[in-house]
Amino acid sequence: QVQLVESGGGLVTAGGSLRLSCATSGVGVDTLGMGWFRQAPGKAREFVAAISWNGDSTNYAGSVKGRFIISRDNAKKTVFLVMNSLKPEDTAVYYCAASRWLSPVSFSPFNYWGQGTQVTVSS
């Protein structure tokens, strides 16, 4: 089975940066595409970013493109999301997820999910 555990969330002021980590485990986890999603209070879950199984390709939601960077270290079985120039509207619970698609995009099915980590951006 696949297990995903997020960490690195917290409180940051507007304009600051934060790095989220997703520790992965399970058979075949290194051959899965990965993504980050977020859900703000009272709003639907939103796609943030995705990365291919080998890290060679990425894609981002328009709202975060140029500010956020997704990456992965398969030797350490960890996926990262570096968030720069944070805005109060980025406040949400952030989830990592895994897809059977080797190079997932926003509409790909994601089959495994972590528990989430809270990110709060103050003004």
C-alpha positions in Angstrom: 0.0 0.0 0.0 1.0 3.6 -0.5 1.4 6.0 2.5 1.8 9.8 2.2 2.6 12.1 5.1 2.8 15.9 4.7 4.8 18.2 6.9 6.1 21.8 7.0 2.9 23.7 7.3 2.6 26.7 9.7 2.1 30.4 10.0 3.9 32.8 7.8 3.5 36.5 7.0 2.4 37.7 3.5 5.4 37.8 1.1 7.2 35.1 3.0 8.1 31.6 1.9 7.4 28.1 3.2 8.5 24.6 2.1 6.2 21.6 2.4 7.4 18.0 2.4 5.6 14.8 1.6 7.2 11.6 2.8 6.1 8.6 0.7 6.3 4.8 1.2 5.0 1.7 -0.3 5.6 -0.7 -3.2 6.0 1.2 -6.5 5.8 4.6 -5.0 8.8 5.8 -6.9 7.0 5.2 -10.2 3.9 7.3 -9.4 3.2 10.8 -10.5 2.7 13.2 -7.6 0.6 16.3 -7.0 -0.3 19.0 -4.4 -3.8 20.2 -3.7 -5.3 22.7 -1.3 -8.6 23.4 0.3 -9.5 26.7 2.0 -12.3 27.0 4.5 -15.7 26.8 2.8 -14.2 26.2 -0.6 -13.7 23.2 -2.9 -10.4 21.3 -3.2 -8.1 23.0 -5.7 -5.3 21.6 -7.8 -1.9 23.3 -7.1 0.9 21.5 -8.9 2.0 18.1 -10.2 5.3 16.4 -11.1 6.1 13.4 -13.2 7.4 10.1 -11.8 11.0 11.0 -12.5 10.8 14.7 -11.9 11.4 15.6 -15.6 8.1 17.5 -16.0 5.9 19.7 -13.9 2.7 21.8 -14.2 1.0 24.4 -12.1 -2.3 26.1 -11.5 -2.3 29.6 -12.9 -2.8 31.1 -9.4 0.6 29.8 -8.2 2.7 29.6 -11.4 5.9 31.6 -10.9 5.5 31.5 -7.1 5.5 27.8 -6.2 7.9 25.1 -7.2 7.2 21.4 -7.0 10.2 18.9 -6.9 11.0 15.4 -5.8 13.9 13.4 -4.5 13.2 9.8 -5.3 16.3 8.5 -3.4 14.7 10.0 -0.3 11.2 9.2 -1.4 10.1 12.7 -0.7 8.1 15.3 -2.7 8.4 19.1 -2.0 6.4 22.2 -2.6 8.4 25.5 -2.2 5.9 28.4 -1.8 7.3 31.9 -2.4 5.6 35.3 -2.3 2.8 33.9 -0.2 -0.5 35.7 -0.1 -3.4 35.5 2.5 -5.5 33.8 -0.2 -3.0 30.9 -0.2 -4.2 30.0 3.3 -5.6 26.4 3.2 -5.0 22.8 4.1 -2.4 21.4 1.7 -2.5 17.8 0.6 -0.1 15.6 -1.4 -1.5 13.0 -3.6 -0.2 10.2 -5.9 -1.5 9.2 -9.4 -1.1 6.2 -11.6 -0.5 8.7 -14.5 3.3 8.9 -14.9 3.0 12.7 -15.8 -0.2 13.9 -14.1 -2.0 17.1 -14.8 -4.9 18.9 -13.0 -7.6 16.6 -14.3 -5.7 13.3 -13.7 -7.1 10.8 -11.2 -5.2 10.8 -8.0 -5.5 7.5 -6.1 -3.7 8.1 -2.8 -3.9 11.0 -0.4 -2.1 12.3 2.7 -3.8 13.8 5.8 -2.9 17.4 5.0 -0.9 20.2 6.6 -2.3 23.6 7.5 -0.7 26.7 5.9 -1.8 30.1 7.2 -0.7 33.4 5.7 -1.3 36.5 7.7 -1.6 40.0 6.4 
